[in-house]
Structures are given as structure tokens and as C-alpha cells.
Amino acid sequence: AEVMDIDNAVYQLIATPRHFDVLVSPNMFGDVLADCGSLLLGSRGMSYSGNFGPDGKSVFQTGHGAAYDIAGTDTANPVGQMHALAMMLEESFGWPEGGGMVRQAVAAILDEGFRTADIAGSASRVVGTRELVGHVCHRLRSLAENSSCAQPCC
């Protein structure tokens, strides 16, 4: 573990992102680091985080806030929220298999080229929020049906 002041942490995160795996900070600085780090992911819609309280309670969320400016337009990137769900399954529910299936479903759909406009490249199949979620849910159902996990699945 390495302790850094916030200004140096932001600089180092941009200058040498591979140096970091997990960042732990108070909420105020975590918001700054999360916004900065989302630049490295290509979109704020890809970022997610977990806030862990000393009493064991946790909150999992995207790193971009509510995005009121695009509410109802079917253009939001849901990937960060799906990764937040995976983290919640792993960390709060002790179900790494469930979190792994969510991550695997998201990765498979992205590998097939489906993207929301914010992360689309020239070879991407640009879809809206609902369609991307539908593809991921379909893949997740398939993974769950073929899983030997002990927990109830979709």
C-alpha cells in the first residue's frame, strides 16, 4: 500500500494508470479520483465503485451520477452499473460466481462489438441502453442456465 496526497494521486493515475489496482480514499477524494479515472476507460459510463462503511454496509454505484441530461433518451452506457452489480454480488453477497457471470456476459457482448455511442468505434454495432442491457441479460440467462452454481440464478 502506498499513501498519496490527492493532487499527486490524480497526477499518478493519469501518468501511470497501470501502477494502480485498487484505490481507497475518503468519499470526497474518491469522487475526484473516479471522475479522473473514468477518462482512462473512455467514458464515465464505464466507471463504477463501491463505498464500504466501517459497519460493513456498502453501496455500489456508477461513477457518473444520475446523468439527468440524458435521462429517457436511451443513450446512457449501462456497463458501469452492471459492473457495480457484479461487485455487489461478490463483496456483499459473497457470490463470486454470480459476479463473474455478470462480468462474463458484459465482456461477451462487448466482444461481439455492441456499444453505446459513447464508446463506439468505427467497427461497432451502436445500440441504445435498452438493447445493450437486453443482449447482456440474454447472455447472462444462458450462462446461468449452464452454470453449476449453488446460488439461485436468473
Secondary structure by P-SEA (a helix, b strand, c coil): cccccaaaaaaaaaacccccccccccaaaaaaaaaaaaaaaccccccbbbbbcccccbbbbbcccccccccccccccaaaaaaaaaaaaccccccaaaaaaaaaaaaaaaaaccccccccccccccccaaaaaaaaaaaaaaaaaacccccccc
